[in-house]
């Protein structure tokens, strides 16, 4: 698979996130000081949207139960989640934020 557009740069301001659907995957797109990251949007603990979580630096906190994930790698950093989420390559082409979910 190739890179596909998931957002425009202006749709995801620094410190914010946006949910995006690519095929059958639901992703959370994060902007950390102008650098974009993409991870699976669904928290493995109870299924909350990580795009709706609080982003501080490279860490997003799940809005339901407070599990913390590193948006640069998808690694879970604190319970109650016990597993990582997938992380995807992101590129910015002009105003397009593109993700490779291949």
C-alpha positions in Angstrom: 0.0 0.0 0.0 1.1 3.6 -0.5 0.7 6.8 1.4 -2.9 8.1 1.5 -4.2 11.5 2.6 -5.8 11.5 6.1 -5.9 15.2 6.8 -4.6 18.7 5.9 -2.0 20.3 8.0 -4.5 23.0 9.1 -7.0 20.4 10.3 -4.6 19.2 13.0 -3.1 22.1 14.9 0.0 21.6 17.1 -0.9 19.8 20.4 -4.1 18.4 18.9 -5.3 15.2 17.3 -7.8 14.1 14.6 -9.4 10.8 14.0 -9.1 9.4 10.4 -10.4 6.3 8.7 -8.2 4.5 6.1 -9.8 1.4 4.7 -10.9 -0.7 7.7 -8.5 1.1 10.1 -9.3 4.0 12.4 -6.3 6.1 13.1 -5.4 8.9 15.5 -3.3 11.6 13.8 -1.3 13.8 16.2 0.6 17.1 15.7 3.6 17.4 18.1 5.2 20.8 17.4 4.7 20.5 13.7 5.7 16.9 13.4 2.8 14.4 12.6 2.4 10.9 14.0 -0.2 8.2 13.4 -1.2 5.4 15.7 -4.3 3.1 16.0 -7.1 5.2 17.5 -8.5 2.4 19.7 -7.2 2.0 23.2 -6.6 -1.7 23.8 -7.9 -1.5 27.3 -11.6 -0.7 26.7 -11.8 0.8 23.2 -11.8 4.5 23.8 -10.7 6.9 21.0 -7.1 8.0 21.6 -7.6 11.0 19.3 -10.0 12.3 22.0 -7.3 12.0 24.7 -5.1 14.7 26.2 -1.8 15.2 24.3 1.3 16.3 26.3 4.5 16.3 24.4 4.8 12.9 22.8 2.3 11.2 25.2 -1.4 10.8 24.8 -3.6 9.9 27.8 -6.7 7.8 27.1 -9.8 9.8 27.9 -11.6 6.9 29.6 -9.2 5.3 32.1 -5.9 7.2 31.8 -3.6 4.7 30.0 -0.7 6.6 28.4 0.8 5.9 25.0 3.8 7.3 23.1 2.5 8.7 19.9 5.9 8.3 18.2 6.0 4.5 18.6 2.6 3.4 19.8 4.2 2.0 23.0 1.9 1.9 26.1 3.6 3.6 29.0 1.1 3.0 31.8 -1.8 0.8 32.9 -4.6 -0.1 32.6 -3.6 -0.8 29.0 -1.3 -3.8 28.7 -0.3 -3.7 25.1 1.0 -1.3 22.5 -1.0 0.1 19.6 0.3 0.1 16.0 2.2 3.0 14.7 2.3 4.2 11.0 4.7 6.1 8.8 3.5 9.7 8.2 4.7 12.2 5.5 3.6 15.7 4.8 3.3 16.7 1.1 2.4 20.3 0.6 -0.7 20.7 2.9 -1.6 17.0 2.9 -0.8 14.8 5.9 -0.4 11.3 4.5 -0.1 7.9 6.2 1.1 4.5 5.0 -1.0 1.8 6.6 0.5 -0.9 4.5 
